[in-house]
Amino acid sequence: MNKQTEHELQSSFISWCNLESRKIMELSLIFSIPNGSNKSITTAMKFKREGLKSGIPDLFLPVARGGYHGLFMEWKRSDKEKLKPKQIEWNGKLTKQGYFCVTVSDVIIAEQVIKRYLRLQEGEK
């Protein structure tokens, strides 16, 4: 089992994206969606009124490739950790709308996934 937290894994991956964005410009577009962060009740309610929704994946790469509109990435501490029902629901909705959704628990695998995604050609999935 991975001893790193989701935060540590995702932070390492974002560091890699920042470094690689010098060669692969599209990586500079990736951003996080702070759903899982700890917030006070007041702050949580404020974010909810602003549109924050439970179950949305952790990262989004707004780059179209291979017939997809973009890539959503959910981080888990290990490959044995399951998606929560809301996450499954959102992945289904996003996939239906033409987005590529992936769950990862390893930085190296995440790097390979995003590189492969960025190499997809139109009509290739």
N, C-alpha and C positions, 0 to 999 in steps of 0.2 A: 504494500500500500504506500502511496505517495505521502511523505511526511510534510510536504509543503502545503500551505493553505491555497485556496482558490486565488486569493489576493496576490500571493507570491508568484504563483504560476502565471497569472494574467499579466502582472507587472513585468516579469521576465520576458514574456512574449511581446509586450508593447515596447520594451527596450530594444528587442531584436527588430521589430518593425521600424522603429525610429532610426536605427543604424542602417538597415537595408533600404530605407526610403531614399537614400542617396543614389542607389542603383535602380530601385524599383519605385518610381514616383507615386504610384497608386497606393502604396503602403502608408503614405503620409495622410491619407484620407480616413484611416480607421479611427473609430472613436468608441468610448465606452458608454453604456447606458446604466446609470447607477441605481438599479433597482434593489440590489441586495445590501446596500449600505445601511448601517445602523443610524437611525434618525430618531429624534424625539417625536412624541405624538404630534406636537404642533407642526414640526417640520414635515413629518410624513403626510399629514392632512394637507398642508400647503402644496407639496409635490403632487399629491393625488388630484387636487383641484386643477393643477397645471397640466395634468394629463399622464402622469406616471402610472403605469399599469403593471400589475404583478404577472410574472411569467415571461416577460420579454427577455430575449437572450442578452448576454453580457456585452458583446461587441458587435459593431456593424461596420462593414466595409461597403460604402456606397459606390461600387464599381460594377458595371454590367459586364458579364462574360458568359459565353456559351448559352445564350438564351435566358440567363438568370438576370434579374434586376440588381442584385447585390448579394452579399454574403453575411449571414448572421452566425455568430459563434457563441456557444454556451460553454462555460468552464465548470468542470467538476474536479474534485480532489483525486478521484481514481476512476478507472473505467468500470468499477463495480457500483459506483454511486448512480442512482437512477434519477431521471428527470421527474420533477414534481408534476402533478396533473395539469396545473396552469401552464407549465413550460411545454408539455406535450401538446396542449391545446393551441398555444401560440405558434409552435413549430409547424403544426398542421395548417393553420391559417396563413402563415407566411409562405410556406411551400406552395400552397394553392394559389397564392398571388404571384408566384414566379421568383421567389427568393430561394437561395441555397442556404440551408440550415445544417449546422454541424455541431456536435458535442465533442469536446476534447478534454483530455486530462494530462496531457504531456506536451511540453513546449516544442520538442523536436517534431512530433506528429503535427502540431498546429502549424508550424513553419512549412512542412511538406504539403499540408492541405491547402494553405493559402497560395503557395507557389503554383500548385497544380491548378487551382481555381483560376489564377491570373493567366495561365497558359491556355485556358479553354478558348476554342474558336466558336464563332456563331453556329448555332445548331448542334454543337457537341456538348454532351452532358456526361 
